[in-house]
């Protein structure tokens, strides 16, 4: 058995070609070519599986709640430049 050393782009191209051929066969004969489907499954099973992405949730940020009356008082107390 031969082993091909393909780049990820080449692997995607080969898999796309196989799937296109299977779709074409299905459209022409209204049935599935089982040998072609088995080959697609074999190729997919031999492809490296991507690593799962770990999402880290940020820590919640405590927000200061300002009461409306306190905000008005703070505005009134602030010195104004004249």
Buried (B, 14 or more C-beta within 10 A) or exposed (E): EEEEEEEEEEBEEBBEEBBEBBEEBBEEEEEEBEEBBEBBEEBEEEEEEEEEEEEEEEEEEEEEEEEEEEEEEEEEEEEEEE
